[in-house]
């Protein structure tokens, strides 16, 4: 059964896309810890992060780095936090979260944004993603 992320990759479920290449997709988390909370995923449905091939693992990290650098250019923050948890969706993914304080990494305090705010933010970040 396809995961919610596989449905996003296939276009069945819309997303606020940040970056995409042949193998990976980055999009805003719709239940964010902070403004700019982004998910980076492989397009191939692989349940666990450490089940990725060595090549896919390193390529996903390099893809996430490009996205993180764009987040830093777009969103005022002290740094970009990275987390790999993988319990909420059985599809390998990296959380990139602009941080100003530690509690923004706890996944307990969520923020709300309007669809227009998500669209505007996604566009602003996309403008700062450097091509590979």
Secondary structure, DSSP 8 states (H G I E B T S, - for coil): ---HHHHHHHTSS---EEEE-SSEEEEE-TT-SSTT-EEEEESS--SSGGGS-HHHHHHHHHHHHHHHHHHHHHS--SEEEEE---SSSSS-EEEEEEESSGGGGSSSS-----HHHHHHHHHHHHTT----
